[in-house]
Amino acid sequence: MADRLKFLRPHRRRHSAVDRHPARPDPRVAVIGLGRFGQSVAAELMRRGWDVLGIDAVAGVVQKVGDDLTRTAAADCTDPTVLAQLGVAEFPRVVVGIGTDLEASILTTSNLVDAGVAGIWARASTRQHGRILERIGAHHVVLPEHDMGERVAHLVTGRMLDFITFDSDYALIKTLAPKAVGGVPLGESRVRSTYGVTVVGIKRPGADFTHATAETVVHPGDVIIVTGRTRAVETFAELDR
């Protein structure tokens, strides 16, 4: 056991999510795997006031981030006994940030499922890896490299200013308004029936974003937020400006 659970390090208590958001019933999140992805998730959770237990198999990694998280532990989470000793099963949310070591990722996720963790977010390095994680019971699978690659490809090859997918065939984009929707209220432009997309937000030059309504009139130079099927928003973004 000693080689699988090297040390558990508590730290000074920061203002937690309970302090900032009394309505939240349990502010604890465990992040297993403190590589770049895991550290980024843990740091953002801390910034937003959550209590984070960071775990990694490499003691040096844990020591590096130790002062930034609520608690840290150097431990091998492929061993279910270690997870039990750390009390991870009591956490309502656990993020598995292990990406390159597929065996450790799968075993750790499986242990969390067996322990009955209510919310498991698992990082996958490939779609096949992701399917395996889903099959063994991960509630949410994240493919950061694939998702970022897809996003950058859309930005490089098209006229989109930003691109976000919500499902396998649904996306939200930020783009400059095309001529096809300019000069008339959105309700009269027939955007949805003609192009299969919905304009949900608009930003005038020098102004902040605001929600779009049927009465909103789009002008050249406006930045708009558009949602719809991926192919539909791709086609819409290529319309003449």
N, C-alpha and C positions, 0 to 999 in steps of 0.2 A: 504493500500500500504506500510505503514511504516514497517509492520512486514514481508513483503515479499521481500523488498529491504532494507536491513539494512544499508549498507554503500558501497560507491564506493571509492576506494583508488587509486589515481594515484601515480606513482613513478618516480624517476629520469629516464630520457631517456637514454637507452643504445644504442650502435650502432645497428641499425636495419638492416633488410635484404635489405632495399633499399640502405643503405650505402655500404653494402658488395656486393650486387648483383643488380646493376642498372637495369637489364633487367626484374626483377620481378615487375609486375604491382601493386600488393597489398600484403604487407608482413604480414597482420594481420590474426591471428588465435584466436578464442575463445575456451577455454577448460572449459566445464561445468561438474562439479564433480571432486573434487580435492582429491580423495583417492589416494592410491598408484599408480594405473594406470594413473589417470589424472595428478598427480604430475610428474610422470616419463615422460609422453608425453610433458608436459609443459616445464619441465627442459631441455629436449633435443631440443625442438624448440628454446628456449632462447639461448642455446649453439650454435645453428646454425644460430643465428642472426635474428630470426623472432620476431615480436611484439605480445605478448601474453596477452590476457585478461583472467584471471582465475576467475571462478565463482563457488561458493559452497553455499549450504543452511546453512551451519554451520559457524558462524562467527569466532569461534576459529580456524577452519581449515584455513580459509582465512588469518587470522592474522599470522598464522604460516609460510605461504609461501609468504606473502605479499611483502617482500623485494626482492624476487627472480624473480618476474614477472613484466612485463611492467605496468599492471594495475590489480587490483583485485576487486571483489565485492562479498558481502554476499547477496545472493538473491535466491528466489524460482522461478526457470525457468519453473515450471509447469504453471505459470501465464503468458499468452502471453503479457499482458500489461507490465510486468517487462522486458521481452525480448525487447520489443519496446523501453522502457525507457533507457535500456543499449545500444541500437543501434546494437544489435547482428545481426539483419537482414542485416546490411550493411557489415558484414564480409563475405568474399568469402569462408572461410573454418571454420567449427565448429566441434569440437570433443565432443561427449557426453560420458563422462567417468563414468556415473552412472551405477553401475552393480547390486547391490543387491536389490535396490528399483525398482521393475519392473514397478510399476505405474508411478513413477517419470521419469524413463527412457523413457517410451512410450509416456507420455504426453509431455515431453520436446522435444523429436524427432518430434512428430506430430506438435508442435508449430513451430519448425524450418522449417519443410516442408511447413506449411501454410504461413510462412513469406517469403518463396522463397529463402532460403539460397542455394547457388549453389553447395556447397560441404559439405555433412554431413557424418561424420565418427561416428558410434555409437558402443559402447561396449555392447556385449551381454554376459549373464552369462550361457546360455544354447542355444542349436541349435533352440529350439522352440522359445525362446526369440528373437533370431536372425531372424527367419523367420517373426515374427511379425514386427520387425523393418524394414525389407526389404519391407514388404507389405504396411506399412504406408509411405514409401518413402525415407528411409535412403539410401544414395548412396553407402556406404561402411559399412559393419558390421564386427566387430572384436571380436573374441572369444579367448581372451588371455589365459585363463585357459585351455580350450580345446586344443588349438594349442600347448601350452607348454607341456601339458600332452602327446600329440601325439608325439612330438619331443623327449621328454625324453624316452618314451617307445621304440622308434626306436633305440636310442643310447644304452639303457640298454640291449636290447635283440639281437642286431645285431653287425656288424662290422663297422658300420658307425661312423665317427667322428663328423658329423653334418648332420642335416636333416631339410629341409625347404619345405613346401608345397606352391604351387602357385595357385592351384585350387583344386577341389574335387578329381581329379585323375591325378595330375601332380606334380612332386617333383624335388628338386635339393639336391644332397647329396655330402658330402666330405668323401672319404674313401681311404684306401691304395690300390694301384693298384694290381689286381689279376694277376695270371700267364697267364690267357687267353689273355691279351692284351700286354704282355711284349715281348721285343726283336725285334719287327717289327714296322714300321710306322703305325700310327693309320688308315691311309687310306687303308692299306693292312690287318689290323686285323679283318675287317668285324664286328666290334663291333655293329654298328647300325643294320645291317641286321640280325645278330645272336642273339643279346640280346635286341634289341629295345631301346637302350640308346645312348646318345651322350656324349663323353668326351669333355668338353669345357675349362678346365683349368688344369694346372699341377704345382706341386711344388716339385722341387728336394730337397734332404736333404741339409740344409744350405743355400738354395736360396729362393727367393721370388716367389709368384705365378705368372704365365704367362699364356696367352691363348694358347690352344692346336690347332694345325693344322693337316692336313692330313699327314704331314711329321714328326710330333712329334713321337719320340720313347720313350715308357714308360719302366722304369726299376724297379726292386724290390726296395721297400722302398719309391718310389715316392707317393705323395699324389695327388689324382686327384679329380676334380669336375665333376660330372656326372648328366645329366638331362634326364628325360623321364617319362613315366607313372609310378605311384607309385609302382605298383606290379613289373614292370620291373626293376626299380632301386633297389628295395628290393632284388630281385633275384640276380642281378648283384653283389651286395655288399656281398653276401654269397659265391661267387666263391672262390676256393682255392687260397691262397696266395703263 
